[in-house]
Structures are given as structure tokens and as C-alpha cells.
């Protein structure tokens, strides 16, 4: 009865430092029921991502089932993000191994089975979209059974964080991302731009989180210590940038978004210079004669994505603080 009253969530993640904080937000929310966590190669290899997800669930006293997934992108070698998150994805602070093991079922089967068993669930993706693409290949009809698919990924109309043109999650497996965007899933795109500027936790806000004195608050700041330094090196911005928790905050409360619009979105897969670029038809010109041939496949699929442009940064941070107290 309790499960029916709560919104059902399915989370796919390449669990590193910011993913872990996003998982805490979901697992500690009284409004939702996290049915499953599936892991994918991205920030770290899939085995480390699985270990990190299990450890984070343990911190939250959660027995949520965790399923290991794809070990590499669909057509490319896996390139991790250890330069940003540390070798173990959690700033190499020597966290102990989790006390339980992942489930035997594959992440792809878990995604298909969970969606079919709980039609209308919310899917949140925090890493490369490999698992989701493979699940859609196996059972395309699941796309119509998801009520929302909140994707942390992309750099719509702005610079990327792994190349000048692309955000890491999409760049890591652009073929999977393209497949997902054309699948009919109700995509809500949370781009990298939303975790910058006023969305970043500044030094006084970091101290405020530590003052909560809870194990999850301490973990959230400590496991992001390498990411904090890497973000400064990358962007010149001081503080902790938390893209995955921003996406989770929006998944939990869509009213945090203050401006959005719907557009065709496609992903560059051929060019090495712009690999993984999320190309947003913001001016709605994809149908024009000069663009129609290039955009033909996306137009035939006919699926637009919601693209979020701005959020209420105060409310996003309050959502984070509530989860960490």
C-alpha cells in the first residue's frame, strides 16, 4: 500500500561523487520509492560504480537492489573521469567495501522488468546512456511506459565540460544518447549549465552542510573533495558543482525549473571535434529546407525533449540540505 502511495523511481548511474549525493537525495526522500539502481561504466568502471552505489545505499540504511550493467559504451572504448572524481570516483578517501553484493540480474534486464512491472515510473539517468539504450533495443515498447525520463547530460547551447563542445555523459557514449533521444522516452534534459554559477555550493554553504553533523552530510562533502579541486582547475569557479544532485532535485520537484522549452535534440556521433554535442533546435528550424535532410532521422522519430534553461538555485539547495540533515 505504501509503495502505491509513493512515486516510483528507477535510477541509472555511473556512481561517482556527485552521483552519490544524488542517490542520497532519492533514498532519503519520503515522497518516492526507489525501486532499483542500475550502474553503468562512466566516471569509473562499472564494478566500482556498483560498489559506490551499494556503499551509498548502505549509508542511507537502504536495501534498494543494485544491478551492474554495461562495462563499455556501445561502439567505443570506455574513457573514465578519474581526473575529476579520483580513481575510485569518491576522491580516493579509502571508504570500506559495502556489506552486500549486487543482484545477479543484469542492469538491462532490471530496467526492462522494472518498467514493465511499474508503468508510469520516473527514470533518472545520471551517467552515460548505454544501459538505457540496450534496454530499449531489447524492448522498445518500454519507452511509452515511462512517465518522465530525467537525463543529466548535455551542454545545450553552451560549452562542454569534457571537450569544448560536449558534456561527459553524452560524450562517453554518444551513440547510446542518440538512440535514447530518438526512442520516444519523455526526455527532460538537465544540462551541465544548470550546476554552475549560483548553483555551486560556495565555501560558506559547504561549511553549513558540514555543520549538520550527519554522516551523509560529511560524506557528501568529503567524497566531492577531488571534484571541488577539479572544478576549479576546469572552470575557474570556486566551490562544489553538483550536476547529478541538481538533476535529482528537478526529478523530485519539477517546479524548481524556472524556464524550459521543448525542442528536437540530436547528438553528434561522427565528428571527433564535436563528438557528443547535444544539438538543440532552439529556433525550431530543423524542418526548414536547408536542414531537413540532416535532421531527417530525428524528425521522423518525431520526439521532442524538454530542455531546462534555468532553475531556482535557492530551492535546489534547500532540497539538498533537507536530504543531508
C-alpha positions as CSV (number, residue, x, y, z in Angstrom):
1,X,0.0,0.0,0.0
2,X,2.8,2.4,0.9
3,X,4.6,1.7,-2.4
4,X,1.5,2.7,-4.3
5,X,1.3,6.0,-2.5
6,X,4.8,7.0,-3.3
7,X,6.2,7.9,-6.8
8,X,8.3,5.1,-8.2
9,X,11.8,5.9,-9.3
10,X,14.4,3.9,-11.3
11,X,17.9,5.4,-11.2
12,X,20.7,4.6,-13.7
13,X,24.1,5.9,-12.5
14,X,27.9,5.7,-13.1
15,X,28.3,6.3,-9.3
16,X,31.0,8.8,-8.5
17,X,31.0,11.8,-6.1
18,X,28.0,13.8,-7.3
19,X,26.0,10.7,-8.3
20,X,26.4,9.5,-4.7
21,X,24.9,12.7,-3.4
22,X,22.0,12.4,-5.8
23,X,21.4,8.9,-4.6
24,X,21.2,10.1,-1.0
25,X,18.6,12.7,-2.1
26,X,16.5,10.0,-3.6
27,X,16.9,7.3,-1.0
28,X,16.2,9.7,1.9
29,X,13.1,11.3,0.3
30,X,9.9,10.4,2.0
31,X,7.9,11.1,-1.2
32,X,9.4,8.4,-3.5
33,X,10.2,4.7,-3.6
34,X,13.5,3.9,-5.4
35,X,12.7,0.5,-7.0
36,X,16.1,-0.2,-8.4
37,X,19.6,1.3,-9.0
38,X,21.4,0.2,-12.2
39,X,25.0,1.0,-12.8
40,X,27.0,1.7,-15.9
41,X,30.6,2.4,-16.9
42,X,31.2,6.1,-17.0
43,X,33.0,8.2,-14.3
44,X,34.5,4.9,-13.1
45,X,34.3,1.3,-14.4
46,X,31.0,-0.4,-13.8
47,X,32.3,-2.6,-10.9
48,X,33.5,0.5,-9.0
49,X,30.3,2.3,-9.8
50,X,28.3,-0.7,-8.4
51,X,30.4,-0.7,-5.3
52,X,29.9,3.0,-4.8
53,X,26.2,2.7,-5.2
54,X,26.0,-0.1,-2.7
55,X,28.1,1.9,-0.2
56,X,25.9,5.0,-0.6
57,X,22.7,2.9,-0.1
58,X,24.3,1.4,3.0
59,X,24.9,4.9,4.4
60,X,21.2,5.6,3.9
61,X,20.1,2.3,5.6
62,X,18.6,1.3,2.2
63,X,18.2,-2.2,0.9
64,X,17.4,-1.0,-2.6
65,X,18.5,-3.6,-5.2
66,X,21.6,-2.6,-7.2
67,X,22.2,-4.2,-10.7
68,X,25.5,-4.0,-12.6
69,X,25.3,-3.0,-16.2
70,X,27.3,-2.2,-19.3
71,X,31.1,-2.3,-19.0
72,X,31.7,-0.2,-22.0
73,X,29.9,2.1,-24.5
74,X,28.0,0.7,-27.4
75,X,30.7,1.3,-30.0
76,X,33.7,2.9,-28.3
77,X,36.3,2.3,-25.7
78,X,35.4,3.4,-22.2
79,X,37.2,6.6,-21.1
80,X,36.6,7.2,-17.4
81,X,36.6,10.5,-15.5
82,X,39.2,9.7,-12.8
83,X,40.8,13.1,-13.5
84,X,37.7,14.7,-12.0
85,X,36.4,12.2,-9.4
86,X,39.5,10.3,-8.3
87,X,40.4,6.7,-9.2
88,X,37.6,5.3,-7.1
89,X,35.1,8.0,-8.0
90,X,34.8,9.2,-4.4
91,X,38.0,11.2,-4.1
92,X,40.1,8.2,-3.1
93,X,39.3,8.5,0.6
94,X,39.5,4.8,1.3
95,X,35.9,4.1,2.0
96,X,35.4,0.4,3.1
97,X,33.7,-2.1,0.8
98,X,29.9,-2.4,1.1
99,X,28.4,-5.2,3.2
100,X,26.2,-6.6,0.5
101,X,26.6,-7.6,-3.2
102,X,24.8,-6.5,-6.3
103,X,21.9,-8.6,-7.7
104,X,22.6,-11.3,-10.2
105,X,20.2,-10.0,-12.8
106,X,21.8,-7.6,-15.4
107,X,21.0,-3.9,-15.3
108,X,19.4,-4.1,-18.8
109,X,17.0,-6.8,-17.7
110,X,16.3,-5.0,-14.5
111,X,15.4,-1.8,-16.4
112,X,13.0,-3.7,-18.7
113,X,11.4,-5.7,-15.9
114,X,11.0,-2.7,-13.5
115,X,9.4,-0.5,-16.1
116,X,7.0,-3.3,-17.2
117,X,6.1,-4.0,-13.6
118,X,5.7,-0.4,-12.6
119,X,4.3,1.5,-15.7
120,X,4.4,5.3,-15.1
121,X,7.6,5.3,-13.1
122,X,10.1,8.1,-13.3
123,X,13.5,7.2,-14.7
124,X,16.5,9.3,-13.7
125,X,19.8,8.9,-15.6
126,X,23.0,10.2,-14.1
127,X,25.6,8.7,-16.4
128,X,26.2,7.6,-20.0
129,X,23.0,6.2,-21.5
130,X,24.4,2.8,-22.5
131,X,22.1,0.7,-20.2
132,X,19.1,2.6,-21.3
133,X,19.9,2.2,-25.0
134,X,20.4,-1.5,-24.6
135,X,17.1,-1.9,-22.7
136,X,15.3,0.0,-25.5
137,X,17.0,-2.2,-28.1
138,X,15.7,-5.3,-26.2
139,X,12.2,-3.9,-25.6
140,X,11.3,-0.7,-27.5
141,X,7.8,-0.5,-26.0
142,X,9.1,0.4,-22.6
143,X,9.6,4.0,-23.8
144,X,5.9,4.5,-23.7
145,X,5.6,3.2,-20.1
146,X,7.9,5.8,-18.5
147,X,6.1,9.0,-17.3
148,X,9.3,11.1,-17.1
149,X,12.9,10.4,-18.1
150,X,15.1,13.0,-16.4
151,X,18.5,13.0,-18.1
152,X,21.6,14.6,-16.5
153,X,23.6,15.3,-19.6
154,X,24.4,17.6,-22.4
155,X,25.5,21.2,-22.8
156,X,22.6,22.7,-24.7
157,X,23.8,25.9,-26.4
158,X,26.9,26.3,-24.2
159,X,30.5,24.9,-23.8
160,X,31.1,21.3,-22.6
161,X,32.9,20.0,-19.6
162,X,35.0,17.2,-21.2
163,X,35.6,18.9,-24.6
164,X,34.9,22.4,-25.8
165,X,31.7,21.1,-27.3
166,X,30.4,18.2,-25.2
167,X,29.3,17.2,-21.7
168,X,30.9,14.0,-20.4
169,X,27.8,11.7,-20.0
170,X,26.8,12.2,-23.6
171,X,30.4,12.3,-25.0
172,X,31.2,9.0,-23.3
173,X,28.6,7.1,-25.3
174,X,27.1,9.4,-28.0
175,X,25.6,6.5,-30.0
176,X,23.6,5.4,-26.9
177,X,22.5,9.0,-26.3
178,X,21.3,9.5,-29.8
179,X,19.3,6.3,-29.6
180,X,17.7,7.3,-26.3
181,X,16.8,10.8,-27.6
182,X,15.0,9.2,-30.6
183,X,13.3,6.5,-28.7
184,X,10.1,8.2,-27.6
185,X,11.1,8.3,-23.9
186,X,9.8,11.6,-22.4
187,X,13.2,13.2,-22.1
188,X,13.8,16.1,-19.7
189,X,17.3,17.4,-20.3
190,X,19.2,18.7,-17.3
191,X,22.3,20.2,-18.9
192,X,25.7,20.9,-17.3
193,X,25.0,24.7,-17.3
194,X,22.4,24.3,-14.5
195,X,25.0,23.3,-11.9
196,X,27.2,26.4,-12.5
197,X,27.3,29.9,-11.2
198,X,24.9,30.4,-8.3
199,X,24.0,26.7,-8.3
200,X,27.6,25.9,-7.0
201,X,28.0,25.4,-3.2
202,X,30.3,28.1,-2.0
203,X,32.6,27.9,0.9
204,X,30.1,29.1,3.5
205,X,27.5,26.7,2.2
206,X,29.9,23.9,2.4
207,X,30.6,24.7,6.0
208,X,26.9,24.9,6.6
209,X,26.4,21.4,5.3
210,X,29.3,20.1,7.5
211,X,27.6,21.8,10.5
212,X,24.6,19.4,10.1
213,X,26.9,16.8,11.7
214,X,25.3,13.8,10.0
215,X,27.2,11.0,8.4
216,X,25.6,11.7,5.0
217,X,26.5,15.4,5.1
218,X,30.1,14.6,6.0
219,X,30.3,12.0,3.2
220,X,28.7,14.4,0.6
221,X,31.4,17.0,1.2
222,X,34.3,14.6,1.6
223,X,33.6,12.4,-1.4
224,X,33.5,15.6,-3.6
225,X,36.9,17.0,-2.4
226,X,38.7,16.0,-5.6
227,X,35.8,17.1,-7.7
228,X,35.9,20.5,-6.0
229,X,39.5,20.9,-6.9
230,X,39.0,19.6,-10.5
231,X,36.1,22.0,-11.0
232,X,38.3,25.0,-10.0
233,X,41.0,23.8,-12.4
234,X,38.4,23.3,-15.2
235,X,36.3,26.3,-14.9
236,X,37.9,28.8,-12.5
237,X,34.9,28.6,-10.3
238,X,35.3,28.0,-6.5
239,X,33.1,25.6,-4.7
240,X,31.4,22.2,-5.3
241,X,29.4,21.8,-8.5
242,X,26.8,19.1,-8.3
243,X,25.2,18.3,-11.7
244,X,23.6,15.0,-10.7
245,X,22.0,16.3,-7.5
246,X,20.6,19.2,-9.5
247,X,19.0,16.7,-11.8
248,X,17.7,14.7,-8.9
249,X,16.2,17.8,-7.3
250,X,14.3,18.5,-10.5
251,X,13.2,14.9,-10.7
252,X,11.8,15.2,-7.2
253,X,10.3,18.6,-7.7
254,X,9.9,19.8,-11.3
255,X,8.7,23.2,-10.1
256,X,12.3,24.1,-9.3
257,X,12.7,24.7,-13.0
258,X,12.0,28.4,-13.9
259,X,12.4,28.3,-17.7
260,X,12.1,25.5,-20.2
261,X,11.1,24.8,-23.7
262,X,10.5,21.7,-26.0
263,X,12.8,21.1,-29.0
264,X,14.2,18.4,-31.2
265,X,17.6,17.4,-29.8
266,X,20.2,15.3,-31.7
267,X,23.6,14.1,-30.7
268,X,26.8,14.3,-32.9
269,X,28.3,10.9,-33.4
270,X,30.6,11.3,-36.4
271,X,32.9,14.3,-35.7
272,X,35.7,13.9,-33.3
273,X,35.8,17.6,-32.8
274,X,32.2,17.8,-31.7
275,X,31.6,14.2,-30.6
276,X,28.7,14.1,-28.1
277,X,27.4,17.6,-28.7
278,X,23.8,17.9,-27.8
279,X,22.4,19.9,-30.7
280,X,19.2,21.7,-29.7
281,X,16.8,23.0,-32.3
282,X,16.1,26.0,-30.1
283,X,14.9,28.2,-33.0
284,X,12.8,25.4,-34.5
285,X,14.5,25.4,-37.9
286,X,15.1,21.7,-38.2
287,X,12.1,21.4,-40.6
288,X,13.5,24.1,-42.9
289,X,14.5,23.0,-46.3
290,X,18.2,23.6,-45.7
291,X,18.2,21.4,-42.6
292,X,15.6,18.8,-43.4
293,X,17.9,16.2,-44.8
294,X,20.4,16.3,-42.0
295,X,17.7,16.2,-39.3
296,X,15.6,13.6,-41.2
297,X,16.1,10.7,-38.7
298,X,15.2,12.9,-35.7
299,X,12.3,14.4,-37.4
300,X,10.9,11.0,-38.5
301,X,11.1,9.8,-34.9
302,X,9.1,13.0,-34.0
303,X,10.1,13.2,-30.4
304,X,11.0,16.5,-28.8
305,X,12.7,16.8,-25.4
306,X,12.0,19.3,-22.6
307,X,15.2,21.3,-22.2
308,X,15.6,23.2,-18.9
309,X,17.3,26.5,-19.1
310,X,17.2,28.0,-15.6
311,X,16.3,26.8,-12.1
312,X,15.6,28.4,-8.7
313,X,19.0,27.9,-7.1
314,X,17.8,28.7,-3.6
315,X,15.2,26.0,-3.8
316,X,17.6,23.5,-5.3
317,X,20.0,24.0,-2.4
318,X,17.2,23.7,0.1
319,X,16.3,20.3,-1.4
320,X,19.9,19.2,-1.0
321,X,20.1,20.4,2.6
322,X,16.9,18.6,3.5
323,X,18.3,15.4,2.3
324,X,21.6,15.8,4.2
325,X,20.3,16.9,7.6
